[in-house]
Amino acid sequence: MTQRHDLVIIGTGTAAMVAAMRMRAHGRTVAVVDFRPFGGTCALRGCDPKKVMVSGAETINLARHMQGNGVEGTIHIDWPGLITFKRSFTDPIPKKREQAYKKKGLRPFTAKPVLSDGMS
């Protein structure tokens, strides 16, 4: 079954979402393809999760620098708890992103894209 679209976007990160929504708003048919969970690097594996991890480390560092200056007691990172917290906002992203694409009339595909010159 052959499907035709005005635009096919590879990847489902923020830039893909913006481009897809703009094209769809202009009445174009758009497909988005990603072999990884929808959401892109920043939301799932990069910027946003990194901020949680860095914030945990910074909190410990600040508390240690303040020891003896009004801050007392021991503090440590509970890595399983920090990972659970991170996942509480990253895990729902793929499903929400795919639903957002569908709601706007975009065609989401979970697959590894293969480009061809059409001659095969």
N, C-alpha and C positions, 0 to 999 in steps of 0.2 A: 504494500500500500504506500503510495507516494503522497506526501503532504507538501504543500507549497506555503511559504511564509515570505512576507516582505523583508523580514529581518530575523536572523538566527543569532542569538547571543550565547557565547560560550562563557560559562561562569555565572554565579548567582550572588555575587557580592553587591555592595552598595552601588558601585558604578553601573553594574548590569541592571539593577533595579531602576535606577534613574533613567537610563537609556530606554529600557523596555517600556516604562510607564509613559515617557514622553512620546515615543513612537505610537503606542497604543492610543494615546489621547488624540493623535492625529489620524486615527482610523486605520492604522497599519496593522497587519497580522504579524505577531511576534511569537517566536519560540525561544525558550531559554533552556540550555543544556548544561548539566553539571554531573560529573561522575562521583563527586563527593556530596555530603549532606548540604542542602541548600542553605545559603547564608554568607558564604565567602570566608576568606581568611581572617579578615579583621574581626568580624563578629564571633567567629567560632574558635579560631586558633591563634589569633594575633592580638590586635590592639585591645579589644575589650577584656578578654580573659587575662591578658598581661597586666592590665591595670589592677585587677583584683590581687594577683600574686604580688605585684610590687607594693601595693598598699599594705598588705600583711607584713612584708619585710620592713617597710618604712615605719610602720607602727611600732614594731619591736625595736628598731634602731632609735626612734625618738624616745621611747620609754627608757631604754638603757642610758641614753645621754642625760636624761632627767633624774636618774637614780641619785638619791641623796639631796635633791633639790625640790622636794615636795612630792616626788613620786617614789613610792616604796613598793616592795613586793616583787615577786618574780612573774615574768610574762614569757610565754613561748607560743610558737605557732603550732596549732593543731592541723597538720597538713591534710588529713582526711576531711576535717571539717571545712577547711578553706577550699578544697577541691569540690566538696558538696555544695558549698555556697556558689562557687563559680558555675557549676553545672546547673544550678537552679535558674540561671538566666540564659545560659548557652544552649541547654538541651531543648527548650521549646522552639528555638529559632528556626530550624529546618522546616518543621511542619507549618509554622506561622508564615514563613516566607513562601512556601509552595501554595498555601491557601490564598495568600495575597495576590500571587500571580494569577491563579485561577479566577479569583473574584474580579480581576480587571480584564479578563478575557484573553490572557496570555496562555501559551501552551508550555507547561513545564515538562521536561524530560530528564529522567535520571539515567544517564548513559555516558559512556566515553565517546566524545565526538570524533568522527573520522571525516576528514576533508578529502574530497575527490575532485578530479577535473571533469568528471561526468563522462569520460571516455571509456571507462571500464565496463 
